[in-house]
């Protein structure tokens, strides 16, 4: 699911990109997630983390076997214009 844009962040006109460092387990589930680079807005950072923790990924493979891997995922919050 897409991250939920926090209502208070919308009201405040907050936008930004959050970079989330994610450890993906061999099962494709998120093992851990943390903010690698903040959007500058705590509400957006928290919403990005919450969303990513519920995602599942295609696991990395080494030698045909699923392995744990770490990657950085951008989550962008933009208010619609018009």
mmCIF file of the C-alpha atoms, coordinates in Angstrom:
data_MODEL
# 
_entry.id   MODEL 
# 
loop_
_atom_site.group_PDB 
_atom_site.id 
_atom_site.type_symbol 
_atom_site.label_atom_id 
_atom_site.label_alt_id 
_atom_site.label_comp_id 
_atom_site.label_asym_id 
_atom_site.label_entity_id 
_atom_site.label_seq_id 
_atom_site.pdbx_PDB_ins_code 
_atom_site.Cartn_x 
_atom_site.Cartn_y 
_atom_site.Cartn_z 
_atom_site.occupancy 
_atom_site.B_iso_or_equiv 
_atom_site.pdbx_formal_charge 
_atom_site.auth_seq_id 
_atom_site.auth_comp_id 
_atom_site.auth_asym_id 
_atom_site.auth_atom_id 
_atom_site.pdbx_PDB_model_num 
ATOM 1  C CA . UNK A 1 1  ? 0.000  0.000   0.000  1.00 0.00 ? 1  UNK A CA 1 
ATOM 2  C CA . UNK A 1 2  ? 1.013  3.579   -0.607 1.00 0.00 ? 2  UNK A CA 1 
ATOM 3  C CA . UNK A 1 3  ? 2.020  5.642   2.402  1.00 0.00 ? 3  UNK A CA 1 
ATOM 4  C CA . UNK A 1 4  ? -0.801 7.609   3.979  1.00 0.00 ? 4  UNK A CA 1 
ATOM 5  C CA . UNK A 1 5  ? -0.171 11.351  3.673  1.00 0.00 ? 5  UNK A CA 1 
ATOM 6  C CA . UNK A 1 6  ? -0.571 12.613  7.254  1.00 0.00 ? 6  UNK A CA 1 
ATOM 7  C CA . UNK A 1 7  ? -3.486 15.039  7.510  1.00 0.00 ? 7  UNK A CA 1 
ATOM 8  C CA . UNK A 1 8  ? -1.506 17.533  9.606  1.00 0.00 ? 8  UNK A CA 1 
ATOM 9  C CA . UNK A 1 9  ? 1.366  17.471  7.090  1.00 0.00 ? 9  UNK A CA 1 
ATOM 10 C CA . UNK A 1 10 ? -1.132 18.265  4.311  1.00 0.00 ? 10 UNK A CA 1 
ATOM 11 C CA . UNK A 1 11 ? -2.533 21.188  6.283  1.00 0.00 ? 11 UNK A CA 1 
ATOM 12 C CA . UNK A 1 12 ? 0.960  22.517  6.866  1.00 0.00 ? 12 UNK A CA 1 
ATOM 13 C CA . UNK A 1 13 ? 1.863  22.132  3.185  1.00 0.00 ? 13 UNK A CA 1 
ATOM 14 C CA . UNK A 1 14 ? 4.702  19.751  3.995  1.00 0.00 ? 14 UNK A CA 1 
ATOM 15 C CA . UNK A 1 15 ? 6.297  17.865  1.117  1.00 0.00 ? 15 UNK A CA 1 
ATOM 16 C CA . UNK A 1 16 ? 9.531  15.961  0.742  1.00 0.00 ? 16 UNK A CA 1 
ATOM 17 C CA . UNK A 1 17 ? 11.432 12.797  0.034  1.00 0.00 ? 17 UNK A CA 1 
ATOM 18 C CA . UNK A 1 18 ? 12.327 10.325  2.766  1.00 0.00 ? 18 UNK A CA 1 
ATOM 19 C CA . UNK A 1 19 ? 15.095 7.804   2.122  1.00 0.00 ? 19 UNK A CA 1 
ATOM 20 C CA . UNK A 1 20 ? 14.442 4.606   4.076  1.00 0.00 ? 20 UNK A CA 1 
ATOM 21 C CA . UNK A 1 21 ? 17.156 1.989   4.660  1.00 0.00 ? 21 UNK A CA 1 
ATOM 22 C CA . UNK A 1 22 ? 15.467 -1.403  4.604  1.00 0.00 ? 22 UNK A CA 1 
ATOM 23 C CA . UNK A 1 23 ? 16.757 -4.846  5.497  1.00 0.00 ? 23 UNK A CA 1 
ATOM 24 C CA . UNK A 1 24 ? 14.872 -7.407  3.389  1.00 0.00 ? 24 UNK A CA 1 
ATOM 25 C CA . UNK A 1 25 ? 14.789 -10.944 4.750  1.00 0.00 ? 25 UNK A CA 1 
ATOM 26 C CA . UNK A 1 26 ? 15.061 -14.038 2.579  1.00 0.00 ? 26 UNK A CA 1 
ATOM 27 C CA . UNK A 1 27 ? 11.270 -14.348 2.874  1.00 0.00 ? 27 UNK A CA 1 
ATOM 28 C CA . UNK A 1 28 ? 10.824 -10.926 1.245  1.00 0.00 ? 28 UNK A CA 1 
ATOM 29 C CA . UNK A 1 29 ? 9.500  -9.394  4.444  1.00 0.00 ? 29 UNK A CA 1 
ATOM 30 C CA . UNK A 1 30 ? 11.003 -6.304  6.043  1.00 0.00 ? 30 UNK A CA 1 
ATOM 31 C CA . UNK A 1 31 ? 13.423 -7.205  8.822  1.00 0.00 ? 31 UNK A CA 1 
ATOM 32 C CA . UNK A 1 32 ? 14.168 -3.643  9.850  1.00 0.00 ? 32 UNK A CA 1 
ATOM 33 C CA . UNK A 1 33 ? 13.737 -0.130  8.512  1.00 0.00 ? 33 UNK A CA 1 
ATOM 34 C CA . UNK A 1 34 ? 15.185 3.235   9.474  1.00 0.00 ? 34 UNK A CA 1 
ATOM 35 C CA . UNK A 1 35 ? 15.334 6.756   8.086  1.00 0.00 ? 35 UNK A CA 1 
ATOM 36 C CA . UNK A 1 36 ? 18.556 7.115   6.080  1.00 0.00 ? 36 UNK A CA 1 
ATOM 37 C CA . UNK A 1 37 ? 17.742 10.702  5.072  1.00 0.00 ? 37 UNK A CA 1 
ATOM 38 C CA . UNK A 1 38 ? 14.905 12.742  6.514  1.00 0.00 ? 38 UNK A CA 1 
ATOM 39 C CA . UNK A 1 39 ? 12.416 14.772  4.530  1.00 0.00 ? 39 UNK A CA 1 
ATOM 40 C CA . UNK A 1 40 ? 12.862 17.460  7.147  1.00 0.00 ? 40 UNK A CA 1 
ATOM 41 C CA . UNK A 1 41 ? 9.357  16.738  8.436  1.00 0.00 ? 41 UNK A CA 1 
ATOM 42 C CA . UNK A 1 42 ? 8.903  14.208  11.239 1.00 0.00 ? 42 UNK A CA 1 
ATOM 43 C CA . UNK A 1 43 ? 5.296  13.434  10.227 1.00 0.00 ? 43 UNK A CA 1 
ATOM 44 C CA . UNK A 1 44 ? 6.369  12.422  6.711  1.00 0.00 ? 44 UNK A CA 1 
ATOM 45 C CA . UNK A 1 45 ? 9.328  10.396  7.981  1.00 0.00 ? 45 UNK A CA 1 
ATOM 46 C CA . UNK A 1 46 ? 7.074  8.430   10.338 1.00 0.00 ? 46 UNK A CA 1 
ATOM 47 C CA . UNK A 1 47 ? 4.452  7.810   7.645  1.00 0.00 ? 47 UNK A CA 1 
ATOM 48 C CA . UNK A 1 48 ? 7.125  6.508   5.264  1.00 0.00 ? 48 UNK A CA 1 
ATOM 49 C CA . UNK A 1 49 ? 8.534  4.135   7.887  1.00 0.00 ? 49 UNK A CA 1 
ATOM 50 C CA . UNK A 1 50 ? 5.095  2.838   8.821  1.00 0.00 ? 50 UNK A CA 1 
ATOM 51 C CA . UNK A 1 51 ? 4.218  2.132   5.188  1.00 0.00 ? 51 UNK A CA 1 
ATOM 52 C CA . UNK A 1 52 ? 7.467  0.377   4.313  1.00 0.00 ? 52 UNK A CA 1 
ATOM 53 C CA . UNK A 1 53 ? 7.293  -1.886  7.353  1.00 0.00 ? 53 UNK A CA 1 
ATOM 54 C CA . UNK A 1 54 ? 4.102  -3.335  5.846  1.00 0.00 ? 54 UNK A CA 1 
ATOM 55 C CA . UNK A 1 55 ? 5.532  -3.925  2.375  1.00 0.00 ? 55 UNK A CA 1 
ATOM 56 C CA . UNK A 1 56 ? 6.962  -7.143  0.999  1.00 0.00 ? 56 UNK A CA 1 
ATOM 57 C CA . UNK A 1 57 ? 9.797  -7.320  -1.500 1.00 0.00 ? 57 UNK A CA 1 
ATOM 58 C CA . UNK A 1 58 ? 11.310 -9.744  -3.955 1.00 0.00 ? 58 UNK A CA 1 
ATOM 59 C CA . UNK A 1 59 ? 14.214 -11.176 -1.932 1.00 0.00 ? 59 UNK A CA 1 
ATOM 60 C CA . UNK A 1 60 ? 17.782 -10.947 -3.181 1.00 0.00 ? 60 UNK A CA 1 
ATOM 61 C CA . UNK A 1 61 ? 19.295 -14.196 -4.392 1.00 0.00 ? 61 UNK A CA 1 
ATOM 62 C CA . UNK A 1 62 ? 22.796 -15.525 -4.151 1.00 0.00 ? 62 UNK A CA 1 
ATOM 63 C CA . UNK A 1 63 ? 23.620 -18.874 -5.700 1.00 0.00 ? 63 UNK A CA 1 
ATOM 64 C CA . UNK A 1 64 ? 19.911 -19.443 -6.351 1.00 0.00 ? 64 UNK A CA 1 
ATOM 65 C CA . UNK A 1 65 ? 19.089 -19.017 -2.671 1.00 0.00 ? 65 UNK A CA 1 
ATOM 66 C CA . UNK A 1 66 ? 17.093 -16.164 -1.104 1.00 0.00 ? 66 UNK A CA 1 
ATOM 67 C CA . UNK A 1 67 ? 19.299 -14.058 1.170  1.00 0.00 ? 67 UNK A CA 1 
ATOM 68 C CA . UNK A 1 68 ? 18.942 -11.017 3.396  1.00 0.00 ? 68 UNK A CA 1 
ATOM 69 C CA . UNK A 1 69 ? 19.870 -7.747  1.695  1.00 0.00 ? 69 UNK A CA 1 
ATOM 70 C CA . UNK A 1 70 ? 19.832 -4.061  2.558  1.00 0.00 ? 70 UNK A CA 1 
ATOM 71 C CA . UNK A 1 71 ? 18.655 -1.347  0.213  1.00 0.00 ? 71 UNK A CA 1 
ATOM 72 C CA . UNK A 1 72 ? 17.568 2.268   0.325  1.00 0.00 ? 72 UNK A CA 1 
ATOM 73 C CA . UNK A 1 73 ? 14.062 3.132   -0.843 1.00 0.00 ? 73 UNK A CA 1 
ATOM 74 C CA . UNK A 1 74 ? 12.834 6.663   -1.632 1.00 0.00 ? 74 UNK A CA 1 
ATOM 75 C CA . UNK A 1 75 ? 9.341  7.613   -0.459 1.00 0.00 ? 75 UNK A CA 1 
ATOM 76 C CA . UNK A 1 76 ? 8.084  10.855  -1.977 1.00 0.00 ? 76 UNK A CA 1 
ATOM 77 C CA . UNK A 1 77 ? 5.314  13.021  -0.568 1.00 0.00 ? 77 UNK A CA 1 
ATOM 78 C CA . UNK A 1 78 ? 3.974  15.673  -2.966 1.00 0.00 ? 78 UNK A CA 1 
ATOM 79 C CA . UNK A 1 79 ? 0.807  17.695  -2.619 1.00 0.00 ? 79 UNK A CA 1 
ATOM 80 C CA . UNK A 1 80 ? -1.361 17.787  -5.718 1.00 0.00 ? 80 UNK A CA 1 
ATOM 81 C CA . UNK A 1 81 ? -1.629 21.180  -7.376 1.00 0.00 ? 81 UNK A CA 1 
ATOM 82 C CA . UNK A 1 82 ? -4.972 22.380  -8.697 1.00 0.00 ? 82 UNK A CA 1 
# 
